[in-house]
Amino acid sequence: MTSSPIASDISTPQSPRPNLAFRELRGQRSPGEFAAAVRRAAREIGERVSCDARYIGRVEAGEIRCPNYAYERVFLHMFPGRTLADLGFAPRSAVRGRGARPAAATADQQYPYDEESDVRRRAFMTGMTGSTATVAVAALAPFGVPTLPADLDRHPARAGINAVEEAIRRIRLLDDRHGADGLYRRASTPLRTAFELLDAGPGQREVTERLQAGAGELAISVGWLAHDSGRFDDARSHYAEALATARMAGDEALEAHAFCNTAFLARDAGRPREAVRAAQAATRVASHLGSPRLLSLLALREAGGWAGLGDQPSCERSLARAQALFARGASDADPEWMSFYGEAELEGLEAQCWSALGGWDRASLHARRAVALQDPHFTRNMALYTAELADDLARAGHPDESATEGLRALNLLQDVRSSRIEGMLATTARVLLPHRRASGVSAFLDTHAMSRRSA
């Protein structure tokens, strides 16, 4: 008897019964539009859900009989006065065969999970077989992959797929909140296991395609953890692995994502011409995927490469294209992994371009906008934009303002571990050193020095 994971919610192996009540609540909105409304509602209450059109379709089809705790809070916030039953869901106890259990203490106190983790933390090692799928579930457990009794999913390969897909979501969530440094050390085993599961050859085409996409996306997620923690060679290897997987599978969406991250890495690694080429390759692949927001992000990746080359006219053309594409709005075709890309990220990436071009005042303007627009729930990005602002202000000749923002960034780093952000603040400290006599600058430099000693 093996234990089996669930993805975001509790599903059923029986023939699903459509959730007509939930479908009625959606009204005339498309599944993509409704998913966007769910994400907005989640931000209003400080939750983080990766809701997309596919998830809404699964709910309406009856595949998800009861949402997880995070989605439950969001739905009840969206429709006050209603119960889960009013929304067409089954009681949690009826689906699980037991009452909901209180959250247990996590084994990894450095990265605590929320109430939703009561399921994910449940021990499931008893009675496991040696199958690759079971090993995949076990290997992915450190990232909060949920588990339930085996009768919820009797297909071992599909169990492994669910584990891989949930691990991707959890890595992104934890990275948003805590940064990459503490996560990367735990990521290599789950990634290796995902590819072993793919090599096991599950047979069914649908299962194989999901595994290929999941393994590729997991490689990108792990690559990003390496990237953000300063391990550029490791990141390059993981992105290349994702790109090879995408091309073997003929998965253009995965290929565009791999090229997108490769362009970002090349820029950060001091290879701006490669950044331009990778961004342009991603744009060619993504041009018919139907997502203006994706094309907007890729234009920003290209702009970053041009900025690194000192080509301001080409950079400005790419920035204008990015802004125009962003203005077209969200689409059902927007990839789930792009949930971070909003106005704040647009402003933050433009600030980085002007920094690379030496336009410190313009960089400061866009970085300040990024800080103002950023949802505080994305702690890592808030720390990033604040650190960018501090550095831009220091170089623009505003040491007191820079020190103020630098102190804010250091405060945010109490909950975030990112070598990239720490490196930015170290550079800012060096720029501000000649202004040490100013009281605000002195306070920042002293606090920064203390943080380095305690790290």
N, C-alpha and C positions, 0 to 999 in steps of 0.2 A: 504494500500500500504506500503510495507516495503522496506528498503534500503538493498542493497546486496553488499558484498565485492567481490573484485577480489583478486587473489593471487599475483603473481608477475607482471602480465601483463594483457592486455585487450583481453578477449576471446569472443567467439561468441556462441550463443545458436543454430544458424542454422547449417545445415549440413556443416562441414568444407570443404574447398577446399585445397588440399595439396599444400604446398609451395615448388614448384619444383625448384625455383631459389635458395632458401636457401639450399635445398638438394644438388644441383649441387656444391655450394661453399664448402660443407663439403668434397666432393671428395671421396677418398678412406679411409679416416679416419673413425674409428668407432664413434658412438655417444659419447661414453665415452672419447675417445681421443680428439674429437672436443670440448667437454665440458671443458676438462682440458685446451685446448688452449684458450677458452673464459675466464677462470679464470685467466690465465697468462696475457692475454691482459688487463683484468680489473686491475690487480696489477700494470701494466705499467703506467696507467693513474690515479692511486690512487682511483679506484673504488672498490667496494666489492659486488660481485654477487655470489649467491649460485647455480651455474649452474651445472647440472648433465645430465646424458644420458636421463633421463625422460623428462627434460625440452627441450632438443634438439628434442626429438621425438614429443613433443607437437607442437613445432614450425613447423616441417616438415609436420606434419599431418594437419596443418592449424588451430589448436585449438587456437593458439595465433595469432591474426590478426595484432597486433601492440605491440611491446615490451615497457616496461616501460622506463623511462628516463635513468636509470642507464644502462640497457642493450642496449639502443639506442646508448649511447656514446661509449660503448665497441665495438659494431658491426661496427660502423662507423670508429673507430680506427683500427679495424682489416682489414677493406676493404676500405682504403682511396679512395676518389673520387666517391664513390657510395652513393646513397641515400637510404632511407628506402624502397622506391618503387623498386629500383634495387635489393634489398635483398628479395623482394617478400612480403613485408608488406603493409598493407593498411594505408592511411593517418590517423593520430591520430584524426583529426577533423571528418573524416567520420565514425570512429568507435564510438566515443563518442557522435556524434551528435552536437558537439560544438568545438570551438577552444580550444587549450590548455590554461589553465589559469596560471598566474604567481603564484609562491609559496606565501602562506600567512604566517604570523608570527605564529610560533608554540605556543601552550599554555604552553608548558613546556620548558622554555628557558634553563634549566639546561642541557637538552639533545637535542640540535637542530638537526633536520633532514636535509637531502640534498634536492636538487631540486625535486627529485622524490616524495617528500612529498606533493606536491600540491594536488594530488588526495587523499592521506591518511588524510590530514587535513580537508577535506571538511565536513561540517556539514551534518549529515544524520538523525538527530533525528526526523525531521518532518514526521508525518504519520506513525511512527513505531507501529506495533502491539505488543502484549504481548507474542508472541511465544518465545520458548526457543532459537531458532536459532537467532532471532532478538536480544534477550538479550545477546546472545554470541557475536554477532558483536559489540554491544555497550560496553560490558565489556572488549573486547580486544582492543578497540580503543586507550587507552593510549600507546599502543606499536606500533602505527603507522599503524594499519590495515586499508587498503584502502577500500573505499566504492564507489558505483555507483548506478544508478537507478535500480529498481528491475527487469526490463525486461532483464537484462544481466544474471540473474540466478533465475528462478522462483521456484526452489526447495529449500525450507527453510533449510532443513537439510544440503544440499550441501553448501548453503551459510555459515552456521555455520562452516562446515569443512574448507572451504577456509579461514575463519577468524582465526581458530585455527592454521592452517598450516602457515599462514602469520605471526601470532604472534610469532611462534617459530623462524622463520627466523629473525624477527626484534629484538627479545630478544638477539639472538646470535650476530647480528651485533652491537647492542648497547653495549653489554658486551665487545666485542672485542675493542671497541673504548673508553669506559668510565668505565669499571669495574662494579662490581655487587652491590655495596652498595646502590646506588641511585635507582636501578631497583627493588630490592627485595620487597621493600615496596609496589610496585604497582602490584605485580605478583599474590597474593593469590586469588583475585577475578576472574581474567581470568581463572585460573586453576580450581577453583571450578565450574565455569560456563561451562567449557569444559566437565567435568564429568557429570554435570547435563544434558547437551545436549546428552551425550552418554546414560544416564539412560532413556532419553525420548523415546528411541527405534525407530530409523528411519525406521526400517523394512528391507530395501534393504541390501543384504549381502555386496555389494561393499561399500555402504555408511557406514555401521557399521564397516567394517574392517578399512576404512580410519579414522573414528572417534576414534577407539581404538588405532590405531598407533599414531594419532595426540595427543590424550589426554595423552598417555604414554610419548611421546617425550616432550610434554609441562611440564609434571611432572618432567622429568629429567632436563629440562632447568631451571625450577623454583628451583629445588633442587640444581643445580649448583650455582644459585645466592645466595642461603642460604649458601652453602659450602664456596664460595669465600668471603662472608661477615662474616664468623666466626660463623654462626648459625648451628653448626654441628647436633644438635638434629633434627632441622627442615629439614635439608638436608637428613638425614637418613630416615625420614618419607616419604619424597617425592620420594626418590629412591625406597623405599619399595613399594610405591603405583604404581610406574612405573613397577616394577618387577611383582607385582600381576596382573596388566593389561596385561602384555606381556604373562604371563602363561595362563591366562584365554582365551586370543585370539590365543594362539599357535604361537605367533610372535617371532621367534628366533632372528631376527635382533634387535628388541626392547629389548629382554631379555639380549642379549650380551651387549648392550649399558648400560642397568641398572646395570648389574654386573660390567662393566668397571668403572662406576662412583662410585659404592659402594666400589670397591677396592681402588680407589684414596682417597675417604673420610676416609676409615679405616686407611690408612697410615697416613694421616694428623691428625687424631684423636688419634694417638698413639696406634692403634690396628694392628700391622704389620702382625700377624698370620692370622687375618681375611682378611687383604688385599691380602695375598697369596691365600687363599681359594677362595675369590671372583674372583680374576683374573684367577685362574685355571678353575673355573666354567664357566666364560665367554669364555675362550678358547675352552672348550668342546662344548659349544653351537655354537660358531662361526667357528669351524673347517671346516665345509662344506658350509660356506656362500660364499666362493670364493674370499675373500679379504685378500691378504697377508699384506696389510697395517694395517688392523684392528687387525690381529694376532700379528703384530709387536708392536702395541700400547699396546695390552694386555700383551705381554711379558715384556714390560717396567713397567706396573702396578705390575706384579709379582716381577720383580727385585726390585721395591721400597719396597715391603713387606719384601723380603729377606734382603735388606739393613737395614731395621728397626730392624730386628732380629739379625743383626750383622753377618749374614751368607754370607761372601764374596764369597766363591766358587759358591754357588747357585745363588747369585746375578750376578756374572760374566757370568755364563751359560745363564741366562735369557737375559742379555744384548747382548751377542753374537747372541742369537736367534733373538732378536729384530732387530739387525743390518742386519742379513742375510735376514730376511723377508722384511725389508724395501727396501733392494737392489733389490728386484724383481720388484719394480716399482708400479705405480698406476694401478687400475683395474676398469672396469665398475661397479664392485660389491662394490666398496668402498662407505660406507654410506655418505650421504650429510653432516651429522654433523661432519665428520672427516676433514673438510676443513682446520682446524687449524693445522693438523698434517703433518708437513714437516720436513726438516732437522733441522731447528732451535728447534722445539719441541723435536726431538730425542736427540739433544745435551743437551737441558735444563733438560730433565728428567734423562739423564745419570749423569749430574752434581749433581742433587739432590741425586742420589744413592750414589755417592762418598762422598757427604757431610755427609750423614747419617752414612757412614762407617768411617768417620774421615779422609778421603784422601783429604785434602784441596787443595793441589796443583793440583791433577788430576781434582778435582771439578772445580777449577778456570779455567783450560784449556778448559773444556767442556762448562762452562758458558760463557766464552769469545767467543767461536765459536757460541753459541746460539745467542748472541747479534749481532755478525757480520752477521749472516745468516737471522736474523729476518726481515721480511718486516715491515718497519716503520708504515705502515697503521694499523697494529695490535698493537695499542698503549698499551693496557693492557699487552700483552705478552712482548713487549719491556721493559716496566717498570719492569715486573716480572723477566726477565732474567738479567737485569741490577742490580736489587736488590740482586739477587742470587750471581752475580759476586762480588758485594761489600762485601757481608757477607763471601764468600769463601776466598777472598783476606785478609780480616781482620783476619780470623782464621788461614790463612797460614802465617801470620806474615808480611804482606805488607800493613801497615796502610795508607801510602800516596796514593797508587793506590786505596785502598778500599774507601778512602774519596772521591777521584775523581769520582769513579763510583757511590758512594752514592749520591753525588750532582746531577749527571745526572738522577738518579732514582727519586729523589725529584722533579726535574724539570718536569719529565714526569707525576708525580702524580698530577700536576695542572689540568690535563684533565681526570684523572682516580681516581675512588674511589674504593679501594679494601682493606678491613681489613687485608687480608692475606699479601699483599705487605707491608702495613704500619707496620704490626707486624714484618716482616723480617727486615725492616730498623731500627725499635726500638731495635731489638736484635743486629744489627750491631753497633748501637750507643753505646750500653753498652760495647761491645767488644773493641771499639776504645777509650773508656773513659780514660784508662791509658796513651794514647798517645796524650792527648789533647794539649800538648805544641807545637806539630807540626802544622805549619800554615794551611796546607790543612785539617788536622783532625779538627782543631778548627773551620774552616769555615763550615765544614759539620755538626758538632755538634750544632753550633749556628743556622744554617739554619733548621736543623731537629727540634730543640727545638721551633723555631718560627712557623714551620708548625704544630706542635702539639697544640700550643696555639691557632692558627687560625682555627683549624679543628672544 
